[in-house]
Amino acid sequence: MYFDADPFGGAMFTIVPLFIIGVFIFIVVKGISEWSANNNSPKLTVPAAVVTKRTRTSNNHHHSNDHMHTTSTTSYYVTFQFESGDRTEFSLNGSQYGMLAEGDTGMLTFQGTRYLGYERIQ
């Protein structure tokens, strides 16, 4: 009696790489789509207040020559509230994040989901 050691007939060697390629293509298309939408959005400067600030730190562990290495990446986010009461969150770099404090009021400049700047009103 013949016994097939691979019940999937090698399909896993086809399905898994295709899935990974599909996910990669999806991420690239989504990024290009957001970039294009932002470029086609008007640049707006509107009154807004800094409501909350948050960070997200991710740690990556990897081994190299029998040594454990850890790298950390920090992402910075700030939520602004408009005069209408609507809120939106933007991703900022560390220096932009450091220049803002909760409770600040000023003029927010943005284009779609892209943060362009904030001028605090004294």
Kinemage of the C-alpha trace (Angstrom):
@kinemage 1
@onewidth
@group {chain A} dominant
@subgroup {mainchain}
@vectorlist {calphas} color= white
{ca met a 1} P 0.000 0.000 0.000
{ca tyr a 2} L 1.285 3.449 -0.948
{ca phe a 3} L 1.461 6.050 1.848
{ca asp a 4} L 1.904 9.707 0.911
{ca ala a 5} L 4.165 11.369 3.502
{ca asp a 6} L 2.973 14.801 2.387
{ca pro a 7} L -0.845 14.818 2.463
{ca phe a 8} L -0.907 18.311 0.973
{ca gly a 9} L 1.081 17.254 -2.084
{ca gly a 10} L 3.577 20.084 -1.692
{ca ala a 11} L 0.814 22.679 -1.606
{ca met a 12} L 2.263 24.286 1.508
{ca phe a 13} L 5.397 25.171 -0.460
{ca thr a 14} L 3.136 27.060 -2.850
{ca ile a 15} L 0.418 28.479 -0.561
{ca val a 16} L 2.648 29.936 2.166
{ca pro a 17} L 4.968 31.909 -0.167
{ca leu a 18} L 1.964 33.148 -2.174
{ca phe a 19} L 0.278 34.267 1.051
{ca ile a 20} L 3.406 36.130 2.168
{ca ile a 21} L 3.766 37.794 -1.238
{ca gly a 22} L 0.064 38.713 -1.162
{ca val a 23} L 0.374 40.341 2.274
{ca phe a 24} L 3.464 42.263 1.116
{ca ile a 25} L 1.640 43.519 -2.006
{ca phe a 26} L -1.376 44.531 0.115
{ca ile a 27} L 0.835 46.566 2.490
{ca val a 28} L 2.617 48.299 -0.406
{ca val a 29} L -0.654 49.126 -2.212
{ca lys a 30} L -2.212 50.414 1.020
{ca gly a 31} L 0.817 52.651 1.684
{ca ile a 32} L 0.822 54.041 -1.854
{ca ser a 33} L -2.932 54.614 -1.649
{ca glu a 34} L -2.620 56.577 1.626
{ca trp a 35} L 0.311 58.586 0.253
{ca ser a 36} L -1.672 59.441 -2.887
{ca ala a 37} L -4.803 60.352 -0.900
{ca asn a 38} L -2.736 62.647 1.324
{ca asn a 39} L -1.157 64.333 -1.697
{ca asn a 40} L -4.618 64.923 -3.201
{ca ser a 41} L -6.016 66.334 0.067
{ca pro a 42} L -5.948 70.076 0.723
{ca lys a 43} L -3.458 71.469 3.207
{ca leu a 44} L -5.519 72.797 6.107
{ca thr a 45} L -4.573 75.063 8.988
{ca val a 46} L -7.244 75.067 11.692
{ca pro a 47} L -7.525 75.919 15.401
{ca ala a 48} L -6.931 72.832 17.537
{ca ala a 49} L -5.910 71.840 21.048
{ca val a 50} L -3.505 69.080 22.076
{ca val a 51} L -5.694 66.630 24.000
{ca thr a 52} L -3.468 63.598 24.595
{ca lys a 53} L -0.005 62.324 23.810
{ca arg a 54} L 1.065 58.696 23.764
{ca thr a 55} L 3.972 56.528 22.785
{ca arg a 56} L 4.285 52.925 21.699
{ca thr a 57} L 7.558 51.123 22.233
{ca ser a 58} L 8.322 47.844 20.516
{ca asn a 59} L 11.292 45.687 21.443
{ca asn a 60} L 12.999 43.357 19.003
{ca his a 61} L 15.231 40.575 20.306
{ca his a 62} L 17.702 38.760 18.097
{ca his a 63} L 20.678 36.494 18.591
{ca ser a 64} L 24.068 37.081 17.031
{ca asn a 65} L 27.165 35.007 17.765
{ca asp a 66} L 25.627 33.601 20.951
{ca his a 67} L 24.740 37.091 22.212
{ca met a 68} L 21.271 38.464 22.736
{ca his a 69} L 20.693 41.907 21.222
{ca thr a 70} L 17.658 44.062 21.889
{ca thr a 71} L 16.610 47.036 19.821
{ca ser a 72} L 13.744 49.329 20.715
{ca thr a 73} L 11.617 51.484 18.455
{ca thr a 74} L 9.354 54.218 19.802
{ca ser a 75} L 6.380 55.603 17.871
{ca tyr a 76} L 4.876 58.939 18.906
{ca tyr a 77} L 1.202 59.941 18.619
{ca val a 78} L -0.678 63.139 19.458
{ca thr a 79} L -4.463 63.609 19.515
{ca phe a 80} L -5.795 67.031 18.565
{ca gln a 81} L -9.302 68.329 19.191
{ca phe a 82} L -10.918 70.788 16.805
{ca glu a 83} L -13.379 73.539 17.741
{ca ser a 84} L -16.212 71.288 16.531
{ca gly a 85} L -15.265 68.722 19.193
{ca asp a 86} L -13.965 66.229 16.614
{ca arg a 87} L -10.633 64.599 17.385
{ca thr a 88} L -7.907 63.151 15.221
{ca glu a 89} L -4.599 61.459 15.993
{ca phe a 90} L -1.387 61.979 14.065
{ca ser a 91} L 1.890 60.099 14.091
{ca leu a 92} L 4.823 62.453 14.760
{ca asn a 93} L 8.573 62.112 15.023
{ca gly a 94} L 10.242 62.432 18.421
{ca ser a 95} L 11.279 66.090 18.106
{ca gln a 96} L 7.798 67.172 16.967
{ca tyr a 97} L 6.278 65.184 19.828
{ca gly a 98} L 8.619 66.797 22.354
{ca met a 99} L 7.578 70.315 21.330
{ca leu a 100} L 3.924 69.721 22.251
{ca ala a 101} L 2.257 69.560 25.651
{ca glu a 102} L -1.234 68.438 26.585
{ca gly a 103} L -3.452 71.484 26.858
{ca asp a 104} L -1.605 73.498 24.187
{ca thr a 105} L -3.866 75.532 21.919
{ca gly a 106} L -2.862 76.749 18.511
{ca met a 107} L -3.095 76.247 14.788
{ca leu a 108} L -2.703 72.717 13.403
{ca thr a 109} L -1.562 72.258 9.817
{ca phe a 110} L -2.186 68.897 8.172
{ca gln a 111} L -2.847 67.255 4.829
{ca gly a 112} L -5.091 64.193 4.982
{ca thr a 113} L -3.511 61.943 7.616
{ca arg a 114} L -0.139 63.725 7.335
{ca tyr a 115} L 0.885 66.033 10.204
{ca leu a 116} L 2.615 69.147 8.853
{ca gly a 117} L 3.028 71.363 11.907
{ca tyr a 118} L 1.558 73.107 14.914
{ca glu a 119} L 1.923 76.727 15.931
{ca arg a 120} L 1.151 77.297 19.588
{ca ile a 121} L -0.890 80.399 20.477
{ca gln a 122} L 0.609 82.119 23.519
